[in-house]
């Protein structure tokens, strides 16, 4: 995702900030009275104010990649 932001000309300071926000993400939830947690290494954090914008960057990159084939 960070390479995509750089490709579209997002300033390095903003890319670094996004990188810090997404550096360590742990998903936790309860299932059948058991607490489960795991590291998230892909995707956009849901509920984050940046999520919609980052999603659009990723989708645009995917569309351009598919158009180039």
Secondary structure, DSSP 4 states (H G I P E B T S, - for coil): -HHHHHHTT--HHHHHHHHHHTSS-EEEEEETTEEEEEE--SS--TT-TTHHHHHHHHHHHHHHHHHT-
